[in-house]
Amino acid sequence: MARDQQNRTILDDDGAPHAYVLTPHKPSDGLKIGPRLVALAGPALASLIGGFGSGPANLTKLLEQDLDLGAMAKELSLAILREDVSDLAKKMLAGSLRDGMPLDNSAAFEVAYQANYGELAEALAAVVEVNRFVLFFSRIVGRFKAPPTAS
């Protein structure tokens, strides 16, 4: 079953609204994007889920927490902006429209986000949410819960 497109309104850095149509990626594309996001955002996400340490018992404590997936999506998008990954940002936005213009058109991408990085961050966060990248990786991690400890 194909996932539906989602419509979003995102404000640019001057406060003007822009209509987005976000299309979920095909798995063949999403499985190329998702691991790159995790590699980039690991340190940023650690700040959101910090204080749990490492090891199986701490992983279990982490998985029992109510994590803010929206904040995690935003951290992923900010991590992308901190690195030299313009190609990844373009791939993430491929298939999406901004005010009717396809963002996989390089000229449309350049015009839309020139001196408008706040909107770009919001658009990337929306793509992470629509594609459920955070949920994908949290489920994988969730499969590795620590075994119960003997008392």
C-alpha positions in Angstrom: 0.0 0.0 0.0 1.5 3.3 -1.0 1.6 6.1 1.6 -0.3 9.3 0.8 1.2 12.6 0.0 0.9 15.2 2.8 0.2 18.8 2.4 2.0 21.2 4.8 2.3 25.0 5.0 5.8 26.1 6.0 6.8 29.7 6.7 9.9 31.1 5.1 12.4 33.2 7.0 10.4 36.3 6.3 7.2 34.8 7.6 5.5 34.2 4.2 3.7 30.9 3.9 4.6 28.3 1.3 2.4 25.3 0.3 4.3 22.0 0.3 3.2 18.6 -1.1 5.5 16.0 0.5 5.6 12.6 -1.1 7.0 9.6 0.9 10.1 8.1 -0.7 10.0 4.6 -2.3 11.9 2.1 -0.1 14.7 1.9 -2.6 15.4 5.6 -2.1 14.5 5.8 1.6 16.9 3.0 2.5 19.7 5.1 1.0 18.7 8.3 2.8 17.8 6.9 6.3 21.2 5.5 7.2 22.9 8.7 6.2 20.6 10.7 8.4 21.4 8.5 11.4 25.1 8.7 10.8 24.9 12.5 10.6 22.5 13.0 13.4 23.7 10.5 16.0 25.5 13.2 18.1 22.6 15.6 17.8 20.1 13.0 18.8 22.3 12.0 21.7 21.7 15.4 23.2 17.9 14.8 23.2 18.2 11.3 24.7 21.3 11.9 26.8 21.7 10.9 30.4 21.1 7.2 29.8 24.6 6.0 29.4 25.4 2.9 27.3 24.8 -0.8 27.6 21.8 -3.0 27.5 20.2 -1.8 30.8 20.5 1.8 29.8 19.1 1.0 26.3 16.0 -0.4 28.0 15.6 2.7 30.1 15.8 4.8 27.0 13.3 2.8 25.1 10.8 3.2 28.0 10.9 7.0 27.7 8.4 9.1 25.8 10.6 10.5 23.1 9.6 13.6 21.2 9.7 12.4 17.5 9.1 15.9 16.2 12.1 17.3 18.1 14.2 14.3 16.8 13.1 15.0 13.2 14.1 18.7 13.6 17.5 17.6 15.1 18.0 15.4 12.0 17.3 18.3 9.7 19.6 20.6 11.6 22.4 18.0 11.5 22.0 18.0 7.7 22.4 21.7 7.5 25.6 21.6 9.7 27.4 19.3 7.3 28.2 19.6 3.6 25.3 17.5 2.5 23.4 19.6 0.0 23.1 16.5 -2.2 21.4 14.7 0.7 19.0 17.6 1.3 18.1 17.6 -2.4 17.5 13.9 -2.4 15.4 14.2 0.7 13.2 16.8 -1.0 13.0 15.0 -4.3 9.4 14.3 -5.3 8.1 17.1 -3.1 6.6 20.4 -4.3 6.9 23.9 -2.9 4.2 26.2 -4.2 3.7 23.8 -7.1 7.4 23.7 -8.1 9.2 20.4 -8.0 12.1 20.6 -5.6 14.1 18.0 -7.5 14.5 20.8 -10.0 17.9 22.2 -9.0 17.0 25.8 -10.0 13.8 25.7 -7.9 15.8 24.4 -4.9 18.4 27.1 -5.2 15.8 29.9 -5.5 13.6 28.6 -2.7 16.3 28.3 -0.1 18.7 31.1 -0.9 19.1 32.9 2.5 16.2 30.9 3.7 17.7 28.2 5.7 15.1 28.2 8.5 12.4 27.1 5.9 14.8 24.5 4.5 15.3 23.1 8.0 11.5 22.9 8.5 11.0 21.3 5.1 13.7 18.7 5.9 12.1 17.9 9.3 8.8 17.5 7.5 10.3 15.0 5.1 11.8 13.0 8.0 8.3 12.9 9.6 6.4 12.0 6.5 8.9 9.2 5.7 8.9 8.0 9.4 12.7 7.7 9.4 12.9 8.1 13.2 10.2 5.4 13.7 12.1 3.0 11.4 15.3 3.3 13.4 13.6 3.3 16.8 11.9 0.0 16.0 15.2 -1.6 15.0 16.8 -0.4 18.2 13.7 -1.6 20.1 14.3 -5.1 19.0 17.5 -5.2 21.0 16.1 -4.6 24.5 18.2 -5.9 27.3 17.2 -9.3 28.8 15.7 -9.2 32.3 18.3 -9.2 35.0 18.3 -11.9 37.6 17.5 -10.7 41.1 
